[in-house]
Amino acid sequence: MNLVEDKEILSREDYTVSNVIVDGVLARTVKIPRGHLVVGEVHKFDSINFLIKGELRIHYNGEIRHLKAPSMIVSKANTRKVVFALEDVVWTSIHKTSFTTIDKIEEELIIKEDAKVIEEYLKNINKEDLLCLG
């Protein structure tokens, strides 16, 4: 899958993810290197998201926004987020959960999709607006 020829799309194995679970809440932090594009998972429930460090452009909830840290957004259920990191980024998502292990939490929170669904989704994003720096 190649969204934009000169931008690298990161797979989950390519970036640093850390998880903290406390009293039914998962805080998942992702570090995204500058110049990279990340296609997020679709979640079954609303979530709170914090841009802790950096600057990015994000497509979510049907719009493209430019965010600088510190920032917070709410992502509605059944929404995919696509992020282009303008600087090195630290992003934390907060999710309510009934489970205590990552495998079970992901099963509870994430809508599994195959690559073809993701490719079709990406075709409908205005890539120039997402990657626009000014």
C-alpha positions in Angstrom: 0.0 0.0 0.0 1.5 3.3 -1.1 -0.5 6.4 -0.2 2.1 9.0 -1.4 5.2 8.1 -3.3 7.7 10.0 -1.2 6.1 9.3 2.2 6.7 6.1 4.1 3.6 4.4 5.7 4.5 2.8 8.9 3.2 -0.6 10.0 2.6 -1.3 13.6 5.9 -3.0 14.0 7.8 0.1 12.8 7.0 2.4 15.6 7.2 2.4 19.4 4.1 1.6 21.3 3.7 1.4 25.1 0.7 0.5 27.1 -0.4 1.3 30.7 -3.5 -0.3 32.2 -5.0 1.1 35.4 -8.5 0.5 36.9 -10.2 -0.3 33.6 -8.4 2.4 31.5 -5.8 1.8 28.8 -3.4 4.6 27.9 -1.6 3.6 24.7 1.3 5.9 23.7 2.8 5.8 20.2 6.0 7.5 19.0 5.9 8.5 15.3 9.0 9.8 13.6 8.9 13.0 11.6 7.9 12.6 8.0 6.0 9.4 8.5 2.4 8.5 7.8 0.4 6.2 10.2 -2.9 4.7 9.5 -4.7 3.9 12.7 -7.0 1.2 13.7 -10.8 1.7 13.8 -12.1 1.6 17.4 -15.5 0.4 18.5 -15.9 3.2 21.1 -15.2 6.9 21.4 -11.7 7.7 22.7 -9.7 10.6 24.0 -6.4 11.4 22.3 -3.6 13.6 23.4 -0.8 15.0 21.2 1.9 15.2 23.9 4.8 16.2 21.7 5.3 17.4 18.1 3.2 18.6 15.3 1.0 16.7 12.8 -1.8 16.8 10.3 -4.6 14.3 11.0 -7.6 13.0 9.1 -10.4 11.9 11.4 -14.1 12.3 11.9 -14.3 13.3 8.3 -12.0 16.3 8.4 -8.3 17.2 8.3 -6.8 19.2 11.1 -3.4 20.6 11.9 -2.4 20.0 15.6 0.5 21.2 17.7 1.4 19.8 21.1 -0.1 20.0 23.6 -3.5 19.2 22.0 -6.5 16.9 22.8 -9.2 15.5 20.5 -12.1 13.1 20.9 -12.3 10.4 18.2 -15.8 9.0 17.7 -16.4 5.3 17.5 -15.9 3.7 14.1 -13.4 6.3 13.0 -10.1 5.8 11.4 -7.3 8.3 12.1 -4.6 8.9 9.5 -1.6 11.0 10.8 1.2 12.7 9.0 4.0 13.6 11.4 5.4 17.1 10.7 7.8 16.6 13.7 8.6 13.7 15.9 5.3 12.9 17.6 4.2 11.4 20.9 0.5 10.5 20.8 -1.5 8.9 23.6 -5.0 7.4 23.3 -7.2 6.7 26.3 -9.7 3.8 26.2 -12.1 2.3 28.7 -11.7 -1.4 29.0 -13.1 -4.5 30.8 -9.8 -6.5 30.4 -6.3 -6.4 31.7 -4.3 -8.0 28.9 -3.4 -6.3 25.6 -4.7 -9.1 23.4 -8.1 -9.1 25.1 -8.3 -5.3 25.2 -7.5 -5.1 21.5 -10.2 -7.7 20.8 -12.6 -5.6 22.8 -11.7 -2.3 21.2 -10.5 -2.7 17.6 -12.6 -3.5 14.5 -10.4 -5.9 12.5 -10.1 -5.0 8.8 -8.2 -6.4 5.9 -5.8 -4.4 3.7 -8.3 -3.9 0.9 -10.7 -2.0 3.2 -7.8 0.2 4.3 -6.7 0.8 0.7 -10.2 1.9 -0.3 -10.4 4.2 2.7 -7.1 5.9 1.8 -8.3 6.5 -1.8 -11.0 8.8 -0.4 -8.6 11.1 1.6 -7.5 14.4 0.1 -3.8 13.5 0.3 -2.6 17.0 -0.7 -4.5 18.5 2.3 -3.1 15.9 4.7 0.5 16.4 3.6 0.3 20.2 3.1 2.8 22.0 5.3 1.3 25.5 5.1 
